[in-house]
């Protein structure tokens, strides 16, 4: 057991607690380990690398993780980054602990010390305090049994799967009835039109609940099982894609803003015949999502209005609405209520900042805010449920189940299944989950265009066909290889397709904790730079991977400019920054402070960015709109020999010469595919991803 004092502050490593004059605080083990290494080296500067190697020995992470730990420690130790009375910052080097440290060694007493008759005293103690001893033993037994039951109930190892549906439709967002007999879910008829259905899991009988087609959200049961609440969108019409500049300029005209109302139906009536839904709450200038029952007549839901998010309460018997919580410049992305715990939980999200778990206690009317660890967290949580009666929440990512504790700790449970697990819901009494399982099928391919606009593009060619998600195809400079990201081996990895030999091989073997997001070839075509979890990796063609240290977390990678220089978007103090990164010395040259979607440097070092679906030229860190390109809803940006090649959301291809301010329409690919990821100008070839289908069926997950 390691205990020590920092001045009058007591630190207990075994309990992961720090006790000050203001009270006792429990911190995550990683935070405590950072404090321990500083304490062991009190008065000395401990550099970033030493801390990372000690606290995160088997994890590739950045100094940003240390900064977060130091911030939490300073808060508990009543210290600040300005005063630095306890922890001193040594810029770009590390940290040191200032106060004196006293180490505590528990003393042991010999039998007989300060005691005349141990046996007599012991007998007297037992005789006079037998109730206390018995009560203590009983308490220990009860707590052990409770811990055992909770552990058994929250074991997320799946022992078997039971298919519930096997149709040609997409079925999503299931929810158990309070008695566990029925499951309500969405069944999609078209791209965004669906119906709500219910299924008796004992008899397999199904009931169409909603009379009309609509765009319905997740169905949630009332506590008595008599009603189901959901959202309904007034808009379900895909935007028409256009091919001419004149049409591009009018793309957004008359576009309706999505508006989600809150509606409900009677389950008992819908079992007899499908029912028209009842309007509970209109949307007006705002939109609602994820309604959940607190009582038989009270519903909590999320409202988004401009830059403000709310948690609101609706009494369906009186139609009265109350505001429970309000937050600006954040998105509330998930909501669920636990009746046994009397707690309402939601996730707050702001781009490029850690996720925050909020828990509202309906008994005490207090809200606890817990920041989720960025290195264990997924980038976004749009769906979560309370996990049985335990104080933990359940989410999912790919083929992993994820639990979130009320301290912000996250644990992942990898399942032996290639299919993705979506929208897991918990059985009210059995050790079971229900979820949508399946794959998103997206292929990669190529298409060619011609010099004369009278010629239509050649037929698209799908290469290396699979039935899983594949994207980000990038052609090797001067070579025959195409790199892309695919989940065909169970998790997202980098793959290579040889266009000459027509062979496909897996190149990377990242662990499940590392998810590739983007790839670019180096200038010579001999290796790939891979972005994963805000970290940069060098991936050689023999499969060898090496982590590249960067001064800040990376958000995106755009271009290799040679001489070990990359055009990147990095995260500095929660702000996105476009920069030219030198990999030789980890120094970077800031180019633009802003959240660009794409960026390219021409051979004349002119910087162009794609931001808000428009192209800008950046001069002296200031963006300037290119009026010639007004009206094009841009989706892609590529530079080749000083000329820009631009793709639009309607899959039109344009060439723009900055020197001449000349715009030329090259071709239109129409609705053949969704996204162009690379262009080979010399061969007049584009590489793309194409949506094929979504396979999602309901599955019962039986837990051990």
N, C-alpha and C positions, 0 to 999 in steps of 0.2 A: 504494500500500500504506500503510495507516494503522496505526502502532504507537505506543504510549505507555506510560509507567510511572506507576503510582499508588504512590508510595513506592518500594518494591523490587519491587512486583508488575508483571510485564510483560503487556501486553495486545496481542494480535495480531488485528486485525479481519479480515484476509484469511483467516486460518485459523480464525477464530471460537474462539480459545483464550485462556485466562488462565493464566499461570504464576506460582505463588507458591512459597514455601519448602516447601510440602507437596506440590508436584507440578503437573502441567499438567491443566487441565480444559477440555473442549470444551462449549460452550453453544450454544443455538439463536441464529440471527442476530438475532431480535427482542430477545432478552435483551441481546445485545452492543450493539445500537443504543441501547437504553435507557442502558447504561453510557456510550456515546459521547457522547450529548447531555448527560449529567451532567458528563462530563469537559470538554467544550467550554465549559461554564458553571460550572467549578469554583468553589466558594465562594458561588455564587448559587442562589437557590431557583428550580427549574424546575417550573412548575405542571403539573397533570395534563393540561390541554388542549394545552399545547405538546408534551408527550411523545406524546400520542395522535395529534396531527396530523403529527408527524414520523415516528413508528414505524409507525402504522397509518393512513396518509393516505386510503386508499380503503375502509376498513372501519369499520362502526359497532361500537364496542366500549365498554367501561366501564373505570373506574379499577381494577377488580378485576384486569384483565390486567396493569396496571403493578405492582400489589402482588405478583403471582406472580413477575414478572421480578425485582423488588427482593429477594424472598425467596431466589431462586436465586443472585443476585449476592452477597448477604450470606453465604450458605453457603460459596461459593467463596472469598470475600475474608476468611473467618474473622471475620465481623461478625455481630451479632445485633440484633434490634429493641429489645432492652433497652439494650445498650451504645452502639450507633450511633456507633462510632469511625470508620467509613468512610463510610457513607451515613446522612444524617440525614433523619428524617421530619418534615415540617411538616404537622400534621393538617389535613385538608380543603383543603390548598393544593398540596403537591407534595413534592419531594425535593431534596437538595443533596449534592454530593460534598465531603468535608472535606479529605482529604490533598492534598498538592501533586501536580500533574500535570506530567510532563516528556514532551514530544513528541519522537519519534525520527525523525530525517531520515537515511536511508541515505546514507553518503558514497560518492563515486565517485573513483577514483584515475586520474590521467592515465597514459597509456602511457609507460613509462620510469621512473616513480617507483619508488625503491628497487629498481632493476633495471638491471644493467649491459648485459645483452644479451638482450632479450626473445625474439628468434628462437632463439637458442642454448638458452636455458632451456626454451622451449616444446618444442624438438626433443628435448632431454634428458628432459623430463617424459614425452613420448609414448613415447620409446624404453624408459624404465624402468618405465612404468606402463601399457603397452598392454593388459595383461590387466584392470587395474582399469577403464580407459576402456571396453573392449569389454564387460566384465561389466555396467557401469552402463548402457550403451546397450541391452544385451539385456534387462536388468531393466525399463527404461522401456518397451520394446516389448511385453514380456509383460504388464505392468500395463495398458498401453493396450488390448491385445487383451482382457484379462479384463474391463476396464471396459466395453468395447464389447459383449462377449457378455452381460454382466449387463444392460446397458441394453436390448439387443435382446430378451432373455428376459423383461424386466419391463415391456415396452411394453404397456399395457393398452388399446390402441385396437382395437376389434372391427371386423374387415373384413367378416365374414359370419356369419350365424346358420344353424344346421342343426337343424330340429326333430327330436327323438328320440321323442316320444310325442304322440299326438293322440286322447286318450280323453275320456270324460265324467267321469273321476275326477280327484281332486286328487293330483298327484305332487310330492313334496318331498324335500329333503335327499339329493341324489345323492352318490355317492362312487365314484371310479375304482378299479378293481383295480390291483395293483402293475404289471401288464404293460400296462395301459391298454386291454385288450380289452373289459372288462365295466364296467357301471355298476350299482351296487346303490342302491335308492331305496325310499321309502315310497309306497304307493298307498292312499289313504283310501277306505274303503267307506261310512263314516258320519261323524258329527261328530267322533268321536275314535277310532274303530276303523280300523285299517289293516292292511295286509299288507306284507311286504318282498318285493321283486322284484329280479331282475337282468336286464340286457339286454346282448346282444352288439351292440356298436356297428358291427360289420362286417356281420353277417348280419341284424340287427334281430330276432333270435330272443329271446323273453322266457322267464324261468323264475320260477315262483312258489316262493319260498324257504321261507316259514313255513307250517306246516301249519294252524295255528289263527289265527283273528282275534285281534288284540290292540291294545294302544296302544304301539307300538314307537318307539324313538328313532332317531337317525341311525345307519345301518349303517356300520361301519368294517372295512376288510380287514386281515388279518394280513400281515406283510411277505412271507410266502411265498404269499399268495393262497389259502390252503387254508381259512381260517376267517373268519367275519364276527361281530363283536361288536356289541351294541346294548343299550339299556335296554328294559325292559318294565314297564308300569305295571299294578298289580293293580286299579286303579280306572278305569273309563271309563263313568260314569253321570251325565248332566247332572242338576243339581238341579231338582226339580219346583217350578214357580212356583205361588204361592198367592195368594189374593185377600182373605182375611179377616184381621182383626187377631189372632184366636186362632191361626190357622195361621201368621201371620207370626212369632208368639212362639216357634214350635217349628221354625223353618226350619233351625236348625243341629243339631237333635237327630239323632243317629245318622249324622252326616256323617263319612264315612271320610277319613282323611288320605291323600293320594296317596303311593304308595310305589313307587319305581322300582328294580327288580332289574337285575342285569347278567346277560345271557344271550348265548348264541352258537349258531351252527350250522356244520356242515361244508358248504362250498360245493360240493365235488365230489359229495357225496351229494344235496344239494338240487337239483343240475342234473338228476339222474335223476328225482327226485320230491320234492315239498315235505316238509320235515322238522319234527318237534317240536323246539323249542328246548331247549338244555341250560342249566341254572342254573349260573352261574359264581360269583355272590355275591348273597346275600339282602340285603334292605334293613333289616328290623327297625324300629327307631324313627327311622331316618334315611332319606334318599332319595339316589339316585345319578344322575349324568347324564354324558353325553359321554365314554364310554370310548374310549381310543385306544391302539393297540399301540405299545409301545417295542421289543419283541423278539417272536419267535414264541410266547413263553409269558408275557410280562409285559405287563400292561395298566395304564395310568394312567387315573384317573377322578376326578370331582368328587363329593364327598359333602357334603350339607347336613344339619346336625343342630341344630335350634333356631337360635341366633344364631351358630353356628360353622360355618365352611366349611373343608373339607380337600381337599388333593390326596393321593390314596392310590395305592399300587401293589399290584396283584394278580398273584400267580403262579398261573396256572390249573392248572399241573401239581401243585402242592402245596396250593392254596387259601389260601396264606399271604398276609396283607394287612399292608402297612407304611404308616405315615403319613409322607409326604414333606414336607407343608407344612400349617400350621394358621393360620387368621386369624379373629379375632373381630369381630362386628358389620360384616362385609363379605360380599358375595356374589361368588363366583367364577362368572363367566358364560360363559366360552369357554375351550376347551382344544385344543391341537394339538401334534404332535411332528414334528420334522424329522430323519429318519434320516441324511441327508448331513451336517447340521450338529451332530447329537447334542444338540439343544436342544428342551426342552419349554417351551411358552409358554402363559400363561393371562392372563385379564383379571380384575382385582379391582375391585369396584364398591361404593361406599357412596353413598347418596342425597345429592345436592347437593354432591358432591365430585368432582374430576376423576377420570377413569378411570386405572387404573394397570396397565401392562404388566409382567408378571413373566416372566423367562426363566431357566430352570434348565438348566445345563450338566451333562449326564450324565457327562461325562468328568472335570470338575473339582469337581462337586457344589456349585457356587456358584450363587446366585440374584441376578440383577440386577433392580432395580426401577426402572421408568421411568414418570414421570407424563406422561400424554398432554395436549397443549395443549387447554385447555377451549374455546377459540374455534375450533379446527379439528376438534375431536372431535365425534362423534355422541354422543347422550345415553346410549346403551347398545350394547354389542357382545355379541351372544349366539352368534355363529358367526364363526369365522375359520380360515384355513388358511395354512400357510407357502407363500410364493409361489415355486414351482419350487425351485431350489437357492440362491436369493438370501437374504440376511439380512433379508427383509421378510415381512410378513404381509398377508393379503388379507381384506377384509371388503366389505360392500356396504350401500348405503342408497338406497332408491327405484331410480332408473335410473342410479346411480353405482357404480363400483367404487372401493374405497378401499384404499390401501396404508399400512402402519404400519411405520416403520423402528425399529431397535433403539435409536434416540435419542429416540423418541417423536414424530417428525415424521410428519404424516399428509398424504397427497396424494389428491385426488379425480380421477376420470376419468369425465366425463359421457359416457354412451353415447347414440347417436341412436335411442332406442327409448322408446316411451311406457310399455311394461310395466315393472313392478318386477323387479329382479334379487334373488333370494333364494338363500342357501346356496351360493355359488359354490365349486366344488372344482377342483383343479388336476390336469391330465393329468401323469402321471409323466415323460413324455419329450417330448411334442409341445407346441407353443405353443398350447394349447387350454384352455378352461375348460368345465365343465358346470355348469348352474344351473337352478333353477326360475324360470320367467318367466311373468308374468301379472299380473292385477289383482284387487284386493279390491273387490267391487262392493257398495256401501252407498248406499241412496237416502235422501232427505229427504222429509218430508211433514207433513201436519197431520191432526188429528182433533179432534172437538168432544165435549164432555160436556153433560149436561142437569142442570137443577136438581133434578128428581125422580129418585131413585135407581132407580125402577122402569124408567126408560127406559135402554136400552143405548146406549153411545157410537155416534156415527154412523160410517159406513164411513170408513176412513182414505183420505186422498187423497195420492197421490204427485205431486209437482210437479217439473218440470224433470228428467225421467228421464235418466240416463246409465248407462254400464256401468263407471264408475270409483268411487272412494271419495269420498263426500261426507258431511259431518257439521257439527255445531255451527250449526244453523239458528237465527237470531235475528231476530225481527220488529222492524221499524222503529217506534219510539214514535210513535203517531198517524199512521202512514203505511201504504202498501201494499207496501213493499219487504221482502224477506226476504234477509238476508245469510247466507252460508254459505261453508264452505271446501271446495274441490273440486280434484281433480288432473286434470280433463278436458283441460287444456292441456299436460299433461306433468309439471307440478310443482304442489305445493299453492299455490293462490292464493285470494284472496277474490272471491267472485262475488255478484251480485245477481239476485234473481228478483222481477219486478213482477207482483203477484197480479191487478192490474186488466188490464194489457195482455198478461199471460202471456208475457213475454219474459225471457230470461236473458242477462246480459252479464257479462263478466269485468271486475272493478273494479281489482284490483292486478296489478302486474307485477314482483313481487319476483324477485331473482336466485336461482339454484339454491342459493346459500349461506344464504338466508333462508327458513325454513320456518314459516309461520303456525301457531300452536298454539291460540290462542283469540281470539275477537272479542267486543266488546260495543259497543252503540250509545251515543253520547253522549246526554245527557238530552233534547236537542232533536231528535234523529233526523237531524241534518245531517251527521254523520260517524261513523266507526267508530274505536275504539281497537283496535289489533291487537298481540298478543303474539307475538313470534318470537325464538327464540334468546336468551331472557331479556332482550330489549330491547323497548321500547314505541314504537309508531308511530301517528301520526295519519293516517288515511286518509280523504280527502275524497271526496264523491260524484262528483267529476270525475276521480278516479283519482290525484290528487296526494298524494304521501306525504312526510311529514316525520318525522324521528326525534326522539323526546322524551327529553331527558336525565333520568336518574333517579339518585338517590344510591346505589342498590345495584341489583344485577341483580334482575329480576322473575321470579317463578316462576308467578304466575297473576294474572289480573285478574277482578274479580267484579261491580263495580257502579259506575256514575257517579252521584255524589251531588250533582252540580251545582257551580257556581262553580269549575270546573276541579279538582275533588277526586275521586279514584278510590279505591275500596276494593280493595286489592291484597295479594298475598302476596309479600314480597321476601326476598332472601337476604342475611343479614348475618352475616359470619364463619362461614359454613357452616351457619347456623341459620335456619330459616324463621320469618318474623315477619309477622303480620297487621297491616296499618297503613292509615291514611287518608293518601293521598299528595296533596300540594298541587302541582299542576303549574305554578303561577305562580312559586313560589320553590324548588321541588325539596325542600321540607321535608316531613317526614312525622310523623304522630302514631302511635306504637306502640299497638296495641290488644290484642294477644295473642301470646305467644310459643309457637308450636306449629305443627304441620303439618296445618292444616285442609284438607279437600278442597273445601268450598264455604263461602261466607260471605255474609251479607246484613245490612244495616242497615235497620231500619224507619224510618218517618218520625218516630218518637219517639226515634231514635238508639239503639234497643236492638240489640245485636249478637248474632246467632245464627250458629252454625257447624255444619257437618257434618264429623264426625271419627270414624273407626272405625265408620262406618255408623250413627252415632247423632247426634241433634241435641242441642246444648248451648246454653245462654245464657251469654254472657260478661259478667261484671261485675267491674270493676276488674282486668282482665287475667286473671281466674280463671274457668275454665269450670265450669258447674253443669248437671248432667244434668236433663232434663225427664222426670220419671217418667211423665207421661201418655203419652209417646211410646215408652215401653219396649216392646220387642218388634217395632218396625217396622225392618226392614232398609232404611235410607234410602239412596237413590241421588241424589236431587235436592232442592234447596232454593231457594225463590223467595219474595220478600216483596212484598206489595201492600197498601197502605193499612193498615199495621200488623198484617196477618194473614199467616201463613206458609202456603204451599202446598208440600206435601211429596210427592215421588214415591218409591215403594219399588222394590226390585229385581224385584218381581213385577208392575210397571207398575200398581200401585194409586195413586190420587190422593187425598190427604188435605188437609183444611184445619184449621189449628190457630190458635185465637185466644189469644194470650199473656195478654191482660187477664183473660179468663174461664177460662183453662186448659181450654178446650173443644176437643175433637178430633172432627172430622166426616169420615166416609168419603164421598167424592164419587162415585167411579166406579172401575171396573177395566177396563183396556184389554187385559188378557190377554197372550197371546204375539204380538200383532200386530206389535210392534216392540221394539227393544232399549233405546233410550235417549231420554229426553225432555230436550231442550236448552233449551226456552223455553216460557213460558206467557203467554197473553193472557187475563187473568181477565175483562175486560169482554166479550170475544167467546166466553168459555168454550172456548178453543182451545189445544191443545198442539202444539208442533213437535217432531219426533222424527227419529231416523235408524233405518233398517230394513235389516238385512242381507239381501242378495239371493243372492249366490253368491261363490265364490272360483274364479277361473280360473287354474290353475297347471299348466304343462306343462314337461317337461324340454327344455332347449335346449343345443346345443353352440355355444360361442362361439369362433370362430376368430380368433385375434389376429394383428395385423400383425407 
